[in-house]
Amino acid sequence: KDFKCRGYQYEVGQTYTHDGEVEVCTSGFHACPMPLSVFNFYPPAENRFAVVEQFGKMDAVNDKVASSGLTVNAEIRLSDLIEAQVEWVWSSFNLREEKTESASNSGEQS
């Protein structure tokens, strides 16, 4: 509710650093690359959300990334999260399409 999490009071436009180990679910700053997966950890009705940039040491597992550095770029609403999810899905689809672009054969021969 108040942009506070695990002892940190966050503010838009501020950068934070964590000294020490960085490990998902244990230490460091956490974020979700897939926007709506944040709801696996924080209910939408009771929390505030932000677009962040992570940097420094990183550790990623499944749908979350821990980092030693974090910048809070902007607070976002639920509608922004939904829009970001759509963009994330499309960009993931486009990346897969680019990676798999190749000549193909239908299996039929003439």
Backbone as numpy.savetxt, mean C-alpha at the origin, in Angstrom:
# Nx Ny Nz CAx CAy CAz Cx Cy Cz
-8.83 7.27 14.63 -9.65 8.47 14.63 -8.79 9.73 14.63
-7.74 9.72 15.42 -6.94 10.93 15.58 -5.60 10.87 14.83
-5.47 9.97 13.88 -4.24 9.78 13.09 -3.08 9.34 13.98
-3.42 8.56 15.00 -2.41 8.03 15.90 -2.40 6.52 15.76
-1.20 5.95 15.70 -1.10 4.49 15.57 0.22 4.03 16.18
0.13 3.08 17.07 1.30 2.47 17.70 2.31 3.49 18.22
1.81 4.48 18.92 2.68 5.45 19.56 3.10 6.64 18.71
2.75 6.64 17.45 3.09 7.77 16.58 1.85 8.62 16.33
2.01 9.92 16.44 0.96 10.87 16.07 1.32 11.39 14.68
0.59 10.94 13.68 0.91 11.30 12.29 0.26 12.61 11.89
0.92 13.31 10.96 0.39 14.53 10.37 0.67 14.52 8.88
-0.28 15.02 8.11 -0.09 15.12 6.66 1.09 16.05 6.39
1.95 15.63 5.46 3.11 16.43 5.08 4.36 16.14 5.90
4.24 15.29 6.90 5.39 14.98 7.75 6.05 13.66 7.34
7.34 13.56 7.64 8.13 12.36 7.37 8.60 11.79 8.70
8.57 10.46 8.79 8.92 9.77 10.02 9.96 8.70 9.71
10.87 8.47 10.67 11.87 7.42 10.49 11.88 6.51 11.70
12.18 5.26 11.44 12.24 4.23 12.47 13.66 3.68 12.49
14.30 3.72 13.65 15.63 3.13 13.81 15.45 1.71 14.31
16.23 0.81 13.78 16.14 -0.57 14.24 15.64 -1.49 13.14
15.29 -2.69 13.56 14.83 -3.71 12.62 13.52 -3.29 11.95
13.34 -3.79 10.74 12.10 -3.58 9.99 11.57 -4.95 9.63
10.42 -5.30 10.18 9.82 -6.60 9.92 8.30 -6.48 9.97
7.65 -6.99 8.93 6.19 -6.95 8.86 5.60 -7.58 10.12
4.58 -6.95 10.64 3.84 -7.36 11.84 4.62 -7.20 13.14
5.85 -6.72 13.05 6.66 -6.59 14.26 7.17 -5.17 14.47
7.82 -4.60 13.44 8.42 -3.28 13.62 8.49 -2.53 12.30
8.60 -1.22 12.40 8.63 -0.36 11.22 7.26 0.22 10.95
7.21 1.04 9.90 5.95 1.66 9.48 5.28 0.75 8.46
3.99 0.51 8.62 3.28 -0.43 7.76 2.31 0.28 6.83
2.19 -0.26 5.62 1.23 0.24 4.63 0.83 -0.92 3.73
-0.24 -0.72 2.98 -0.76 -1.75 2.08 -0.68 -1.25 0.64
0.08 -1.95 -0.22 0.15 -1.54 -1.63 -1.21 -1.60 -2.33
-2.02 -2.62 -2.00 -3.36 -2.72 -2.56 -4.30 -1.94 -1.63
-4.82 -0.80 -2.07 -5.53 0.12 -1.18 -6.59 -0.48 -0.26
-7.51 -1.28 -0.79 -8.61 -1.76 0.06 -8.19 -2.86 1.03
-6.99 -3.41 0.86 -6.55 -4.43 1.82 -6.29 -3.83 3.21
-6.23 -2.51 3.30 -6.07 -1.86 4.60 -7.25 -2.22 5.52
-8.40 -2.55 4.94 -9.57 -2.90 5.76 -9.42 -4.27 6.42
-8.43 -5.05 6.01 -8.13 -6.30 6.71 -7.56 -6.02 8.10
-7.08 -4.80 8.30 -6.42 -4.45 9.55 -7.13 -3.34 10.33
-7.82 -2.46 9.60 -8.48 -1.31 10.23 -9.86 -1.12 9.62
-10.94 -1.14 10.43 -12.29 -0.95 9.89 -12.47 0.46 9.32
-13.18 0.59 8.19 -13.31 1.89 7.54 -14.09 2.92 8.37
-15.05 2.49 9.15 -15.90 3.44 9.87 -15.20 4.08 11.06
-14.16 3.46 11.57 -13.55 3.93 12.82 -12.17 4.56 12.64
-11.69 4.69 11.42 -10.33 5.13 11.21 -10.20 6.17 10.12
-9.04 6.82 10.10 -8.68 7.76 9.04 -7.56 7.09 8.24
-7.49 7.43 6.95 -6.52 6.79 6.07 -5.74 7.83 5.29
-4.55 7.44 4.82 -3.70 8.39 4.12 -2.96 7.71 2.97
-2.58 8.52 2.00 -1.65 8.11 0.95 -0.27 8.36 1.53
0.57 7.33 1.52 1.91 7.46 2.10 2.97 7.03 1.10
4.18 7.45 1.35 5.33 7.01 0.57 6.30 6.35 1.55
6.67 5.11 1.25 7.59 4.39 2.11 8.99 4.42 1.49
10.01 4.40 2.35 11.38 4.40 1.86 12.29 3.77 2.92
13.55 3.57 2.53 14.53 2.99 3.45 14.48 1.48 3.42
14.77 0.87 4.56 14.71 -0.59 4.67 13.26 -1.02 4.49
13.05 -2.13 3.79 11.68 -2.61 3.53 11.59 -4.11 3.81
10.39 -4.53 4.20 10.05 -5.94 4.34 8.60 -6.08 3.90
8.34 -7.02 3.00 6.98 -7.20 2.48 6.52 -8.64 2.68
5.29 -8.78 3.12 4.65 -10.09 3.25 3.19 -9.93 2.86
2.77 -10.73 1.89 1.39 -10.72 1.42 0.90 -9.31 1.09
-0.06 -8.81 1.88 -0.69 -7.53 1.53 -0.22 -6.35 2.37
0.98 -6.44 2.94 1.50 -5.29 3.68 3.02 -5.17 3.54
3.48 -3.94 3.71 4.90 -3.62 3.60 5.30 -2.82 4.84
6.40 -3.22 5.45 6.97 -2.45 6.56 8.19 -1.71 6.03
8.42 -0.50 6.54 9.56 0.29 6.08 10.17 1.06 7.25
11.40 1.54 7.02 12.06 2.34 8.05 11.73 3.82 7.91
11.14 4.21 6.78 10.76 5.60 6.58 9.38 5.72 5.97
8.69 6.79 6.33 7.33 6.99 5.83 7.02 8.48 5.77
6.48 8.91 4.63 5.98 10.27 4.49 4.48 10.20 4.28
3.72 10.97 5.04 2.27 11.03 4.91 1.96 12.13 3.90
1.51 11.74 2.71 1.28 12.71 1.63 -0.08 13.38 1.68
-1.13 12.62 2.00 -2.48 13.20 1.99 -3.45 12.29 2.74
-4.41 12.89 3.40 -5.50 12.12 3.98 -6.51 11.84 2.87
-7.09 10.64 2.88 -8.05 10.28 1.84 -9.34 9.75 2.45
-10.41 9.92 1.68 -11.74 9.45 2.09 -11.97 8.05 1.53
-13.05 7.45 1.94 -13.41 6.12 1.46 -13.53 6.11 -0.06
-14.16 7.14 -0.63 -14.31 7.19 -2.09 -12.95 7.27 -2.78
-11.97 7.94 -2.16 -10.62 8.00 -2.71 -9.95 6.63 -2.67
-10.19 5.89 -1.58 -9.63 4.55 -1.47 -10.19 3.63 -2.55
-11.48 3.75 -2.80 -12.11 2.92 -3.84 -11.53 3.27 -5.20
-11.39 4.55 -5.48 -10.79 4.98 -6.75 -9.35 4.50 -6.87
-8.59 4.58 -5.79 -7.20 4.11 -5.79 -7.14 2.60 -6.03
-8.12 1.86 -5.49 -8.17 0.41 -5.71 -8.39 0.10 -7.18
-9.31 0.80 -7.81 -9.58 0.59 -9.24 -8.32 0.87 -10.05
-7.64 1.98 -9.74 -6.40 2.31 -10.44 -5.34 1.24 -10.21
-5.25 0.73 -8.98 -4.27 -0.31 -8.66 -4.55 -1.58 -9.46
-5.82 -1.97 -9.54 -6.18 -3.17 -10.30 -5.82 -2.98 -11.77
-6.17 -1.83 -12.34 -5.86 -1.59 -13.76 -4.36 -1.56 -14.00
-3.59 -0.94 -13.12 -2.15 -0.89 -13.32 -1.54 -2.28 -13.18
-2.06 -3.09 -12.27 -1.58 -4.47 -12.13 -1.90 -5.27 -13.38
-3.09 -5.08 -13.90 -3.50 -5.77 -15.13 -2.60 -5.36 -16.28
-2.34 -4.06 -16.43 -1.50 -3.57 -17.51 -0.07 -4.08 -17.39
0.46 -4.17 -16.17 1.81 -4.71 -15.97 1.87 -6.17 -16.39
0.87 -6.94 -15.99 0.84 -8.36 -16.37 0.74 -8.50 -17.87
-0.07 -7.65 -18.49 -0.25 -7.71 -19.94 1.08 -7.40 -20.64
1.82 -6.41 -20.15 3.10 -6.06 -20.75 4.11 -7.19 -20.57
4.13 -7.82 -19.40 5.08 -8.89 -19.12 4.80 -10.14 -19.93
3.55 -10.38 -20.28 3.20 -11.61 -20.98 2.99 -11.39 -22.47
3.29 -10.20 -22.94 3.12 -9.91 -24.36 4.07 -10.78 -25.17
3.52 -11.59 -26.04 4.34 -12.47 -26.87 3.51 -12.98 -28.03
4.19 -13.63 -28.94 3.47 -14.26 -30.05 2.70 -15.43 -29.48
1.52 -15.68 -30.02 0.74 -16.80 -29.51 0.22 -17.63 -30.67
-0.22 -18.80 -30.32 -0.74 -19.74 -31.31 -2.04 -20.28 -30.76
-3.06 -20.32 -31.59 -4.36 -20.80 -31.14 -4.40 -22.31 -30.99
-3.39 -22.98 -31.47 -3.37 -24.43 -31.38 -3.93 -25.09 -32.62
-4.56 -24.32 -33.49 -5.11 -24.88 -34.72 -4.09 -24.71 -35.83
-4.00 -25.71 -36.66 -3.06 -25.63 -37.77 -3.82 -25.76 -39.07
-3.32 -25.12 -40.11 -3.98 -25.25 -41.40 -3.07 -25.88 -42.40
